[in-house]
Amino acid sequence: MKRVDVVYALITDESKTRVLMVNNKDNETWTLPGGAVEAGETLEKAMIREAKEETGLDVRVHGIVSVNEAFLERSKEHALFMTFRAEIVGGEEKIFRPDEIGEIRWVDLQQADQWMPYYKEGISGIVRSKMEIIYFDEGTV
């Protein structure tokens, strides 16, 4: 099985009652903005790139709020999913990859919990929690 690292951005509105989600055309599922980390790319750079490609927004990446993994039999991949708390710092909501993303939507937490049941405490639990793991890119050493 091939290993693949995937990053997601947990972006909330100011009231922390809604999260930004995207509809993925390939499997008609709703997820947080994100995607695979490319070769030679840091997790942070991947998160910034994926958020921009899928939503048109520029984000600042904060700590990791969740780590999940799965063996994806269909694609024969061992996936490690890292979800980062992120905040919007610029840009404008726009789909740059209409072949991949069908819609961008602000979704209430209860709906997000239903659409993304992969989180043990739910998206709502992660949003309410102040805990996050510090992420730091040490650069090339």
C-alpha positions, 0 to 999 in steps of 0.5 A: 500500500502506498502512503499518502498524507492529507491535510484539512483546514478547519475554518470557522466563522466568527461565531464559531457556529459554522465551518467552511466545507466543500463538495467533492465532485469525484465522490459527491461528499462534503469535506473540509477544504484540503487534499494530498501533500505533494512531494517536497511540500510541508504540511503547512504549505500544502494546507495553504495551497489546498485551501486556496485551490478549493476555496479561493481563500488565503489562510493562516495555519494554526495547530493540529486539531485531529489526526486520523488514518485509514486504509483505503482499499479502493485506491490501495493507500494508507492515508494519514489525515491531519486536520489543522485549525486555520483562519482566513487572512485574505482572498475571496470565495471562489472555486478554482478547480470546478472539475473537482469542487462543486460547491463551497458552503458555510455549514452549521456544526450539526450538519458538519458532524453528519457529513463528516462522521470520521471525527470521534468527538465530531467537528462540533467537539473539535470546534468547542475544544481549545486544544491543538497540537503545536505545528512547527516547520523546522525547515531544511536542516 
